């Protein structure tokens, strides 16, 4: 096989994208999302430490999530209680996006 033949046989194989291209695409996606939401992608309900214990923070309402409509806020909890409520809120929010942080 001549030098030309070897080159021709390999030219039909697709090349893998470079790491620089992948990094640029990942950065572009992140940047577009930052422009759209103004913050990195994360869940709506976050467990945070407050002044007295832990709380479930509702990032849409910009405050503590409500355990039930017109009820108590998810604050002054143990870390385990806050994590359990955050999972509950997240699960419920995926099923019913119209809910506003209440059970």
For each residue, the residues with C-beta under 8 A, 3 or more apart:
1: 5 6
2: 5 6
3: 6 7
4: 7 8
5: 1 2 8 9
6: 1 2 3 9 10
7: 3 4 10 11
8: 4 5 11 12
9: 5 6 12
10: 6 7 13
11: 7 8
12: 8 9
13: 10
14:
15:
16:
17: 21 22
18: 21 22
19: 22 23
20: 23 24
21: 17 18 24 25
22: 17 18 19 25 26
23: 19 20 26 27
24: 20 21 27 28
25: 21 22 28 29
26: 22 23 29 30
27: 23 24 30 31
28: 24 25 31 32
29: 25 26 32 33
30: 26 27 33 34 40
31: 27 28 34 35
32: 28 29 35 36
33: 29 30 36 37 40 41
34: 30 31 37 38 39 40
35: 31 32 38
36: 32 33
37: 33 34 41
38: 34 35
39: 34 42 59
40: 30 33 34
41: 33 37
42: 39 46 59
43: 46 59 86 90
44: 58 59 60 89 90 93 101
45: 56 57 58 59 65 85 86 89 90 93 101
46: 42 43 56 57 59 86
47: 54 55 56 57 79 82 83 86
48: 54 55 56 57
49: 53 54 55 79
50: 53 54 55 75 76
51:
52: 75 76
53: 49 50 75 76 77 78 82
54: 47 48 49 50 75 77 78 79 81 82
55: 47 48 49 50 64 73 74 75 76 77 82
56: 45 46 47 48 64 65 74 75 77 82 85 86 89
57: 45 46 47 48 63 64 65
58: 44 45 61 62 63 64 65 89 101
59: 39 42 43 44 45 46 62
60: 44 100 101
61: 58 65 100 101
62: 58 59
63: 57 58 73
64: 55 56 57 58 73 74 75
65: 45 56 57 58 61 73 74 85 89 101 102
66: 69 70 71 72 73 74 100 101 102 103
67: 71 72 73 74 85 102 103
68: 71 72 102 103
69: 66 102
70: 66
71: 66 67 68 102
72: 66 67 68
73: 55 63 64 65 66 67
74: 55 56 64 65 66 67 77 82 85 89
75: 50 52 53 54 55 56 64
76: 50 52 53 55
77: 53 54 55 56 74 81 82 85
78: 53 54 81 82
79: 47 49 54 82 83
80: 83 84
81: 54 77 78 84 85
82: 47 53 54 55 56 74 77 78 79 85 86
83: 47 79 80 86 87
84: 80 81 87 88
85: 45 56 65 67 74 77 81 82 88 89
86: 43 45 46 47 56 82 83 89 90
87: 83 84 90 91
88: 84 85 91 92 103
89: 44 45 56 58 65 74 85 86 92 93 101 103
90: 43 44 45 86 87 93 94
91: 87 88 94 95
92: 88 89 95 96 99 103
93: 44 45 89 90 96 97 99
94: 90 91 97
95: 91 92
96: 92 93 99
97: 93 94
98:
99: 92 93 96 102
100: 60 61 66
101: 44 45 58 60 61 65 66 89
102: 65 66 67 68 69 71 99
103: 66 67 68 88 89 92
